[in-house]
Amino acid sequence: MKKKDFVTLIMSTIGGILFALGMCMALLPEWGAMTQGIVIGVIGAAVLLAMVLVRRKMDGKPAIVFNGKIIGTTLLGILGAVVFGVGMCMTMIWNMMVPGIIVGIVGIVLLLCLIPVIKGLK
């Protein structure tokens, strides 16, 4: 295993665990730890962002490159994840089973659209 892969593995594991634990703390009212959960979730997100920057530095690439395709791809990914999450909330929290499934499927389709956008069609 290369050094950059090992560093990415460790940082992404730590960041992912912190982010997930923070979201659980913030979103589960039984835990009563909303503020602490937000803090831990933000720390986890910061570790994940730092992991991206460290990985690109170890690859010898510039930290972040902004162009139209990257911004559009990012917005499509965010939109797909939000629509999928709203569909899950509709089914599991708001007891709107059929509309929630439809909205969730739309979110899945948006996320699947990322594959040809990123990889391209051949």
C-alpha positions in Angstrom: 0.0 0.0 0.0 1.3 3.4 -0.9 1.8 6.1 1.7 -0.9 8.4 0.1 -3.4 5.5 0.1 -2.7 4.8 3.7 -3.1 8.4 4.8 -6.3 8.7 2.8 -7.6 5.5 4.4 -6.9 6.8 8.0 -8.2 10.3 7.4 -11.3 9.2 5.7 -12.1 6.6 8.3 -11.7 9.1 11.2 -13.6 11.9 9.4 -16.4 9.6 8.3 -16.9 8.2 11.8 -16.8 11.7 13.4 -19.3 13.0 10.9 -21.7 10.1 11.2 -21.5 10.1 15.0 -22.1 13.9 15.0 -25.1 13.5 12.8 -26.5 10.8 15.0 -26.0 12.9 18.1 -27.7 15.9 16.4 -30.6 14.1 14.9 -31.6 11.6 17.6 -33.6 13.5 20.2 -33.3 10.5 22.6 -29.6 11.3 22.9 -30.2 15.0 23.9 -26.9 16.1 22.4 -27.8 18.4 19.5 -25.1 21.0 20.1 -22.3 18.5 20.8 -23.4 16.6 17.7 -23.2 19.6 15.4 -19.7 20.4 16.7 -18.5 16.8 16.2 -20.1 16.6 12.8 -18.4 19.8 11.7 -15.0 18.5 13.0 -15.6 15.3 10.9 -16.5 17.3 7.8 -13.3 19.4 8.3 -11.2 16.2 8.6 -12.7 14.9 5.3 -12.0 18.2 3.6 -8.4 18.2 4.9 -8.1 14.6 3.6 -9.0 15.8 0.1 -6.5 18.6 0.2 -3.7 16.3 1.6 -4.4 13.6 -1.0 -4.2 16.1 -3.8 -1.0 17.5 -2.4 0.5 14.0 -2.2 -0.5 13.4 -5.8 1.3 16.6 -6.8 -1.9 18.2 -8.0 -3.2 21.7 -7.2 -5.4 21.8 -4.1 -8.7 22.7 -5.7 -9.5 23.3 -9.4 -12.6 25.3 -10.2 -14.2 25.0 -13.6 -17.8 24.7 -14.9 -17.9 20.9 -15.1 -16.7 20.5 -11.5 -19.1 23.0 -10.2 -22.0 21.5 -12.2 -21.1 18.0 -11.1 -21.0 19.0 -7.5 -24.3 20.8 -7.7 -25.9 17.7 -9.4 -24.5 15.5 -6.6 -25.8 17.8 -3.9 -29.2 18.0 -5.5 -29.5 14.3 -6.0 -28.5 13.6 -2.3 -31.0 16.2 -1.0 -33.9 14.9 -3.2 -33.1 11.3 -2.1 -33.0 12.4 1.6 -36.3 14.2 1.3 -37.8 11.1 -0.2 -36.5 9.1 2.8 -37.9 11.6 5.2 -41.2 11.5 3.5 -41.5 7.7 3.9 -39.9 7.3 7.3 -40.9 10.4 9.2 -43.8 12.1 7.5 -45.7 8.8 6.7 -46.1 9.7 3.0 -45.1 6.3 1.6 -46.0 6.4 -2.1 -44.9 10.1 -2.7 -41.8 9.5 -0.7 -40.8 6.5 -2.8 -41.4 8.5 -6.0 -39.2 11.4 -4.7 -36.6 8.9 -3.5 -36.5 7.2 -7.0 -36.0 10.7 -8.6 -33.1 11.3 -6.2 -31.5 7.9 -7.2 -31.9 8.8 -10.9 -30.2 12.1 -10.3 -27.3 10.4 -8.5 -27.1 7.8 -11.3 -26.7 10.7 -13.7 -23.4 11.4 -12.1 -21.8 8.3 -13.6 -22.0 9.5 -17.3 -21.2 13.1 -16.3 -18.0 12.1 -14.5 -16.9 9.0 -16.6 -18.4 10.0 -19.9 -20.1 7.8 -22.5 -18.0 5.7 -24.8 
